[in-house]
């Protein structure tokens, strides 16, 4: 189970399962499997092909069908090959390594049914798609459900591999669904509010903040395990005397010389490749430590470097391509044991993409989310998106590192979106909630921060973007900023725990879950809800609702805990949190009734949140 959405009386349940390619298809074909011992390259290729065609693939397909079609009826499936159209078409060595994940990495399914169906057997419509990754967020409208999932891809403009968001869209028609569109955009989304659909277009905001890239200019080839380097496109072997390019040797000869080189990796790259103190045509091992591959050495101690023709005196250089300069005849490539990729934090890039939704209504086709416009960059260096909300033709976003830039975007023209205004203040926002019909006044839940970007405590803010070119903050309420205490609100990550009761334009009541811990002074600890009034551009505290029975149970969570929720019924606010349900008079703040849930017999059974 991943998520679910309800549209009218129709329910759409999103579930996902990983696919075990390794045990069924990859592991049995590894060259080190005992079935392929002592085989030449050609013999291995023939044996592996026979095993895959006669046994592995048929068995895998049968098992897969048992899972996705338990009743013998296939769900409505998107074409798996469509993902190839949205994956970067990079063919160089680095790209092929970083993209080394199957298109069929997981199986995503949407099960739809009508809750008013009172028949003995509930009718369920199933639509599905294979995905190149797993996990993610769900966004839905009455017409479309979109699942956004994260994976990695090679980014030519960064010179490294970074996160990518893959999009799978299902069209909804009552209590049925079908695959409608696939797509991908660079970067990672913050939450489901990063996605929006309006007027035939999907808008999505992402941050590129994590890129694995070579630390050297034009860096070496990075792989996770030793590889045989023989292709001229990857490796150039030159003769020192004449500088001419020599042909790559066959793999069989390479295999016989693999013990001849050791190398080490340090912070600056390849330190050197040296001849082994002793060599063998077969023995070769390698080790890994915290700084990288430590070394490669022969295992049996027999032989000398001179036993291998044409390789004495060779060194390894760190050029844009791996260039082996050979001191003699220059005809023998070597095995390269490269270091791992290094994470280099780039200057972050925050973007909003506008994608056109394909029109596949009335067909069985699955289309492509096509980019028609984007805001290519916003936010200061290394800032990431912490909150975003779309309201038809306008959007608001917050980025954060040390300050809280608040942005206003004009999305009227999908092909030419633009930034209208920016406001810089301390702290950051995690959730934005409109409190007027024009969507120009927003209530924000976040945290205050000092000048170094260190969070101090939960904060409520009011933003006014009536003039979108000059947004302003009209009020802020810091719940606590004591450095000896820590506070958090579930509304920062679980927006269903937040409630705003509108009493008119820009007038209402805020009900906010809150947890405060204070080691120096336990009396400051709190576990419950806070109630505020929003009136005339001001945030005013009304009263607190305490859920924990005593200090020892503040922050006590375990399997019987309740989700943090609030409901307003007949002038009373009912709150659920931890191990209790309380009803409180919204005017007086007095408790009208209370229901205690089971608590642990011993406080040591509590799980620290």
Buried (B, 14 or more C-beta within 10 A) or exposed (E): EBBBBEBEEBBBBBBBEEBEBEEBBEEBBEEEBEEBEEBEEEEBEEBBEEBBEEEBEEEBEEEBEEEBBEEEEEBBBBBBEBBEEBBBEBEEBBBEBBBEBBBBBBBBBBBBBBEEEEEEEEEBBBBBBBBBBBBBBBBBBEEBBBBBBBBBBBBEEBBBBBBBBBBBBBBBEEBBBBBBBBBBBBBBBBBBBBBBBBEEBBBBBBBBBBBBBBBBEEBBBBBEEBBBBBEEEBBBBBBEEEEEEBEBBEBEBBBBBBBBBBBBBEEEBBEEBBBBEBBBBEBBEBEEEEEBBBBBBBEEEBBBBEBBEBBBEBBBEBBEBBBBBBBBEBBBBBBBBBBEBBEBEBEBBBBBBBBBBBEBEEEEBBBBBBBBBBBEEBBBEBBBBBBBBBBEBBBBBBBBBBBBBBBBBBBEEBEEBEBBBBBEBBBBBBBBBBBBEEBBBBBBBBBBBEEEBEBBBBBBBBBBBEEBEEBBBBBBBBBBBBEEBBBBBBBBEBBEBBBBBBEEEBBBBBBBBBBBBBEEEEEBBBBBBBBBBBBEEEBEEBBEBBBBBEEEBBBBBEEEBBEBBBEEEEEBBBBBBBBBBBBBEBEEEEEEEEEEEEBBEEEEEBEEE
